[in-house]
Amino acid sequence: MRNGLASSKVCLADQRGNATAMKLTFEQVLVEVWRQALVENAKTVELGSERYPVRSTLKRGLRQVDFVVEGKEIRGLEQNPQTKSRWAQLARSGKRVMQFLSEGRYLANVVDGKMTLYGR
């Protein structure tokens, strides 16, 4: 367990499309969700045998995906580039930024594949 978060077993496809079961840390799962939603523009995010739809927010059309890791419900939300935060500034500059929330609190973000875990 790292940072109080256990690892999850996730089934990922390799470059040849072969499914491979791997144990991923919480951080790796967040990066995987970011990659599928923002880099691959997937309509669904696949984590193990579970599939989660990638939807768009009504107001801004930002991508979001609700998923579960170790029994915890998490929302990945594409960063709104129109806000004044430093994360929005990165999004405006062309970086792919996704925020992760649970129970109304920001947990982490991923910017171009690099995760930042927020303090508790």
Residue pairs with C-beta under 8 A, 6 or more apart in sequence:
1 7
2 25
2 26
2 27
3 26
3 27
3 117
4 120
5 25
5 26
5 27
5 70
6 26
6 70
7 23
7 24
7 25
7 26
8 23
8 24
8 25
8 26
8 29
8 47
8 48
8 69
8 70
9 21
9 22
9 23
9 24
9 48
10 21
10 22
10 23
10 24
10 28
10 29
10 32
10 47
10 48
11 19
11 20
11 21
11 22
11 46
11 48
11 49
12 19
12 20
12 22
12 32
12 46
13 19
13 20
14 20
21 48
24 32
26 69
26 70
27 108
27 115
27 117
29 47
29 69
30 74
30 76
30 100
30 108
30 110
30 115
31 110
31 113
31 115
32 45
32 47
33 45
33 47
33 65
33 67
33 76
33 98
33 100
34 76
34 96
34 98
34 110
34 113
35 113
36 42
36 45
36 46
36 54
37 45
37 54
37 63
37 65
37 76
37 78
37 98
38 63
38 78
38 96
38 98
39 96
42 54
43 53
43 54
44 51
44 52
44 53
44 54
45 51
45 52
45 54
45 65
45 67
45 76
46 52
47 67
47 69
50 67
50 68
52 65
52 66
52 67
53 65
54 63
54 64
54 65
55 63
55 64
55 65
56 62
56 63
56 64
57 63
57 64
57 77
60 80
60 82
62 77
62 78
62 79
62 80
63 77
63 78
64 75
64 76
64 77
64 78
65 75
65 76
66 73
66 74
66 75
66 76
67 73
67 74
67 75
67 76
68 74
72 102
73 102
73 103
74 100
74 101
74 102
74 107
75 100
75 101
75 102
76 98
76 99
76 100
77 98
77 99
77 100
77 101
78 91
78 97
78 98
78 99
79 85
79 87
79 88
79 90
79 91
79 97
79 98
79 99
79 109
80 88
80 91
81 88
81 91
81 92
82 88
87 97
87 99
87 109
87 111
88 97
90 97
90 111
91 97
95 111
95 112
96 111
96 112
97 109
97 110
97 111
98 109
98 110
99 106
99 108
99 109
100 106
100 107
100 108
100 109
100 110
101 107
106 118
107 117
107 118
108 115
108 116
108 117
108 118
109 115
109 116
109 118
110 116
